[in-house]
């Protein structure tokens, strides 16, 4: 969850978590009225908390990503939605709501947004709204990318669980064996193994962690089950972000945040999609010392070519086949069962 204080002092809440007493206390300590609650995705794990958060702050208006759905019966959201966020480019005035309500965007001067509405590949849409907080040059995403800092285990994981996960072969540990020593190294190792389990849904080699840490990353789960099936729509959207917005920080909804990031780093995270489409990333927007105005300088133009070559080298890096075995097995089942149609 991310909370932004708007220029009028009111609070804008992105992807709310459970409105526990501790959560409400932390929000209230910020001061200012919670004016807007934003559900930025159609993913169930995020919308499940919106109703409770809206009840905790009944004066707030709820804005939602378009395309909300449920299964097996497609019912309206079980919580109040005041307006659906429509992509500004999708209508002439940028204000017409979709699916109910009229999305007058009162924070548009401070926070811009784009809507990712790819072709539906399964039982429901996988839509997401991304935002740019202009004053801080921060990109807010939900599931689009994540960032894992290998030195900072998640604070919500209990230390004994981190230590248990740090064993090289948990199955070989005899019952009742003492936990490994509580050291920073063992905590980091345990967190690395837990993160890999979440990203790949199965056992992976520990060395794979160096491929996923300290960079903007597309979760292999989402890459396999969703994004690899819609690469053209994905590349269009990522290029649109990278050529329109200039940002230096990314706030994902999962793992570590805030994270260092840039338009080119975002494109690099989607190397697999560019590979699948055979397309090259469009020149990203870089306002501060950036590409704009560089074309007349042959030395800077040459440097851009060198850096582009380095980025191409990074795009060839793939995960070991053994690490993706579970993902490929589950994906095969999903396709065979007709849960996804590509």
Secondary structure, 3 states (H helix, E strand, C coil): CEEEECCCCCEEEECCCCCCHHHHHHHHHCCCCEEEEEECECCHHHHCCHHHHHHHCCCCEEEEECCCCCCCCCCCCCCCCCEEECCHHHCCCCCCCCCCECCCCCCCCCEEEEEECCCCCCCCCCCEEEEEECCCCEEECCCCCEECCCCCCCCCCCHHHHHHHCCCCHHHCCCCCCCCCCCHHHHHHHHHHHHHHHHHCCCCCHHHHHHHCCCCECCHHHHHHCHHHCHHHHHHHHHHHHHHCCCCEEECCCECCCEECCHHHHHHHCHHHHHHHCCCCCCCCCCCCCCCCCCCCHHHHHHHHHHHHHHHHHHCCCCCHHHHHHHHHHHHHHHHHCCCCC
